[in-house]
Amino acid sequence: MTTPASAVSHDRPSDSASRAERLVAAEDAFTRGDFVAAEASTQAMLADDPTDGRALLIAGAIALARHAHRDALDLTDRAIAAWRDGDPPASLQHNRGIALGGMGRLDEAVEALAAAVSIVPNHRQYRASLAMLLHAAGRREESFEVAAAASGAPENVIAAAVAFEVGNLGLCRQLLDRSLPGFERGVREQLAEKQWHELRTYHRYLDALLAYRRRNSEPPSKSREPLYVVGDSHSLSPARFPLRLAGRPYVATPRLVFGVKAWHLARAQRGDANLYAAAFARALGSLPSGATAAMSVGEIDTRAEEGFLPVLRRAGIDTIEGRRERIAPAMADALAFAARAAREAGVTLAAITVPAPRADVSDRSAEDGRDVAEVIQLVNDSMREAATELGLGVIDIYEHTVGADRFARPGLHLDSVHLLPSVLGKASR
C-alpha cells in the first residue's frame, strides 16, 4: 500500500532555457503518466550534466513508478549527493524510503521516511507511507501514533486497523469516524489516488466488521491458546473467535500484513526480496517462540483484476492445465518461503486455503466469475500439495465454503471477498 507520490519538485531552475524547458517537459510528462516522454527529457538533461539533481529526482521517481526499486534507490541517492539548490527536498527522502521498502530493507526505509516527515511534518502521503512501513517493520505502536496524529484524514484508517488488530474495537470505531470527513469530501490532497482508494476499502471492511461485532457477541475464548493468523486483510475477520487445529482449541489472534500476496512470498523465495515478504517474515518473527500460526495469503492473487488471472490472460493461457502449470510452482515457492520463515522464528505453521468466491458480485462479469472460481480451485490444490510436502497443517476453508459450480454457499460472506468472522472457526473443526 505504499505509493510513490509527490515525486517531483515544482521549483523552477534558473539555468539555461533549454534545461528549464526539459525540466518542465519531464515534470509534466511524469504527472500525466507518460514515463517514456519523461525519461527522454531527463536523459537529455543527464547527458548534459550527469549530476543534475532535479533530473536524477525525476529519473528515480520514474524507476519507482516502474517498481525498479534498485534503480530508484541508486538514482535517488545520486540526486541527494548532487543536490545544489539548498537542502534536498523531502520527496527525495520519501522516494528513497519507498525504494528501500520495496527491496525489503524495512528499518532503513523507516529511517528515510521519518526523515521526510521531519522535513514536512503534515504531508499526508509521507505520514501514510511512514505509518505503513512502521507496521510492516513490526512497530505497531509507532505506526498507530503516526497514523492517528492527523484528524479527519484517510490515514486514520491505518490506525483504526491497528486498533482492531489489538482488540480495541471502541478506538477502531472512533478512528473510522474521525477519518470519514476526509473521504466524504473526496480529499486526496498529498495522497496518491491508489492509496486513497485502498484506505477507503479498508474503511468499509472495518466498518462491516464492527457492525457484525455489534450484532454478534464474541464467544468466550480467554482460556484458549492464541493461534496467530498472519497475512492479508482476511486475518482480521476471525479475530478473537475460537477455532481448532489438529484437535486443539485456539483463539484467532490476527497479525496483519497489509497487501501481502502469495506472489510476493514466491518472489522472495526466488531471491527477489520485497516489502511484503519481509513484512510477513517480520510478523512471524515477532511471535513468541513455540507459537502456532496460520498463514492467510492467496486471496488477493485470485481476483479478476490482479494476481494470477490478468497474467494468465495476457499470456493467452486459458486451459486449466496451462493455468495449473503456472500457478503450482508459484504457490509451492510461496509456501516454501513461509515454512522457512516459520522455522527461523520457531513457529509451527499451518496454511489456510482461499475461500470459495461469491457468485453474486455485482461489478464482475460472468466470465470473470468463472475464471476466478477456477483460479481459486487451482491455487488451493497447489497450496494443499505444497503444504503436505512441507509438513504444514491445512485449515481448508475452501472445502467448508464451496458449493455448486465452485462458488461459495450463500450466507458465508461479510462483503464481496471477506468471510464472516465465525466461518474460519467452523471450517477448522
Secondary structure, DSSP 8 states (H G I E B T S, - for coil): -----S-S------S-HHHHHHHHHHHHHHHTT-HHHHHHHHHHHHHH-TT-HHHHHHHHHHHHHTT-HHHHHHHHHHHHHH--SSS--HHHHHHHHHHHHHTT-HHHHHHHHHHHHHHSTT-HHHHHHHHHHHHHTT-HHHHHHHHHHSSS-TTHHHHHHHHHHTT-HHHHHHHHHHHHHHHHTT--TTS-HHHHHHHHHHHHHHHHHHHHHHHS-----TTSEEEEEEESGGGTTTTT-EEEETTEEEEEEEEE-TT--HHHHHHHHTT---HHHHHHHHHHHTS-TT-EEEEE--SGGGSSSSSHHHHHHHTT--SHHHHHHHHHHHHHHHHHHHHHHHHHHT-EEEEE------S--TTS-HHHHHHHHHHHHHHHHHHHHHHHHHT-EEE-HHHHHB-GGG-B-TT-BSSSS-B-TTHHHHHT-
